Structures are given as C-alpha cells and as structure tokens.
Amino acid sequence: MSSQTNTLTEGPLAKQIFLVSLPLALSNLLQVLFNMSDVAVVGRFAGSTALGAVGSTSTLVTLFTGFLIGLSNGINVLVARFYGARHPKDVEKTVHSAAIISAVAGVALLLIGLLGSPAMLRLLNTKEDLLPGAILYLRVYFLGMPALALYNFGNAVFSSIGDTKKPLLYLSIAGALNIALNLFFVIVCDLSVVGVALASAISQCVSAFLILRALTRVQDCYALDLHKLQLDPVQAKSILALGVPAGLQNAIFAIANLFIQAGVNSFDSLMVKGNSAAANADGLIYDCMAAFYMACASFMSQNYGAGRPDRVKKSYFISLGYSFGVGLVLGAALFFCGPAFLALFTTEAAVIDAGMKRIAVMAFAYCVSAFMDCTIAASRGLGKTVIPTVIVVLGSCVFRVIWVYTIFAHFHTIPALYLLYPCSWILTALAEIAYFASCYKRAMAIFRKPAAA
C-alpha cells in the first residue's frame, strides 16, 4: 500500500473530518446544482409550465439516485475497513467487484426509468398539463443513470481513503459543462425540458469518465484495472449486504415522499410550482450535511479496521456536531433569504409566495435530521445496516404515510403536510441512537483486554 496516501487513523480528528468533508460537501453541492440549474433555466427561459414539469420529477429522480448513493455508501464502508486494516488484496477485490455491481445497477435503473416513467408519474397524480414534459424529461435524464452509478462508485472509493479533492475537481468540470449546455440547449436550441435533461446526462457521462480514468492511474491497492474486472463472490456479497439496505433505505424514503408529493399535487398548479421551486433547497442543505455522514462512516470504519477504538466514537460525535451546525446555519440563511432564493427559479410573485409557505416550515427543521442520519451512518460504519434500515422504514416512512392520511387529510394545509418531516426525524433518531449505543458496545468488546486469571 502506498505510503503517500493519508489514512484516517492518525492526527487531530476534528480537523481531519472537516478537511475530508469540505470537498465532499462541495461535490454534493455541485450534484445538487446539476438539478437546480435544470429547474432555474427552464423556469427563467421556458416558462412556469416547464418549471412544474421538471419539478414534478424530483421525487422520482431522488428515488433512483438515492438507491445508487446508498449502494456507494456500502462500497465506501467496505473499502475503508479493509484499507484501514491493511488488507490490500481485499481492497482490490472489493473495488473491482463494486465496479461491476455499480454498472449493472445503473443499467437496470436506466431500463426501469425509460419504461416506467409514465406509470410512475401518473401514480403521483401529476397534473395533465405537466405530464408530457415530465415524461420526456425523465426519459432523457435517465440516459445518464449508468454514468451516475459509476461516478458514485469512484467517489465512494476515493472518499473511503480520505481523498475527496479529486471527485470535487471532476464534478466541478462536469458542473460547469452542465450549466453551459443548459443555457445552450434551452436558449439557443429551444429544447426546453429535453435540453436540460440532455445537459445533465452528458455531464454525468463526463464526470464518470474523469473519475474512472483517475482510478485507473492510481498507484495503490484501490486502483481500477480493467483487466482485473471480476466479480468476487465473497466481496460482492459483502457489498450487497451493506449497500442494498442503505440503497433501499434511500429509495423507501423517496417512496414515502411520493405520498407527500401526491399531497402537494392535491393543491392547485400554483402551489405545485411553488413547491417545485422551494424543494430545491432540500437537496442543497441535505447534501451539504450528508458529506459529514459519509465522512463519519469512513472514519469510523477505517479506525475500527485499524484497531483504533478511541477514535471511533469521537468520529461520530464530531461528525454529528458538524452536520447539525451546517443544517442550522443553512436553514437560517434560507429562511431569511427565501424570496431571493426562489427568484432564481421563477419571476412570478405568486409562485414565490407559494414556495415561501414550504420554506417557513422547513428552514429550521433541517438540522434535526442530523441526529437520525449521522447515527445511521455511524451504525453503517460498524457494518450494521439491516436494523437501521428497518427502524427508518418504521419510524420515518410508515409514519409519514400514516401522517398524510390522518393529520394532513384532516387539516389539508401545507404546514400540516410538512410538519411530518421534523416529527418523523425526531421519532426515528431516538430509536437509531438507542440501537447504535447497543451495537457500539458490542463492537468495542473485541478491543477489551481479557481479565487476568
């Protein structure tokens, strides 16, 4: 293993976690800006109907991309564990098995998206005037799914060994291209929703190419060698055992959010358009916070593999503090700058007023999610994914569906709909923390010295 690569097992934790998370947060931010630029360009230059069409697809896009992100989280944890334990052969097998699994997952989701978009959008009660544009946008956007899967794979590998700068660089290049293509396709070519979807797909292909090329040039055990691509049964099983529950967790969240989107769609088109604009803040804030969750899992997993129990729990609390602080600061900024933020996506005052109804509820709720998501990442860093996923399904997803059909059905207001988020986060966080405390105690038992005879 190369001595030039910094591991995550030595040095001041608070500083290291921040330095690893910052490029990762910026990378996540750029991914969000891909979709935000789509919405901003169509809202500004193609009208509110195009804005509503693209915005109506956000839940489905989150459903599919969330699964890929969860799968990459499993890759991240496993590579970090073996890298910290200095098992280069296992790292090599994991990387090459993960590349194959990611490619297959990307192609599978591409087919599902192409064939199932009309049915899924109708299931969401998408307005008839928005439906044709929404279907067209999804089908073109999903052409980039295999590339997105491979980019997330490469990002997970680099992040697992503490190198988050390369993914940031490659995503910056792709992001600049995405914005330029958005403007060109919509303003010059007059392609509206097709143009912004095509721009995203092309940019995803560019980011995937750059990160895979970088992996092939690495001089270490996590390098990608196309001649060594082979599915190792043991490592593939481990990747799926860690990644699929995490991916399903993200997907189930999105499925629960389908019911919320259906609730939004029960209002008039003006409220749907305002919600579409305001919902862009979710990805912006969530994904900045998520950088610290991934760092938490990487640091905990690598230190656990390296036999550094003193750094395992500290990694959790430091990451939790960072993510809560980021959510609080960004949420407050959104609250006070809400109209200016919404003006990025629409020039219609009525749409901005409708979007502010959502922001007024959500702005100071984002930080609460840190207690749930960071604890889930900590359990994942210890190799536990099934029980945290079950807790999330019950505490957040099932709870949200029940809320929609009870509390929201009774009051039928936007505040009544969106208050379900902080309530479900608090409920789930309490259960996740209790489980993490238990599995942490069991995991640390292997480091305790046996009592003298």
Beta strands, then each sheet from edge to edge (+ up, - down):
end
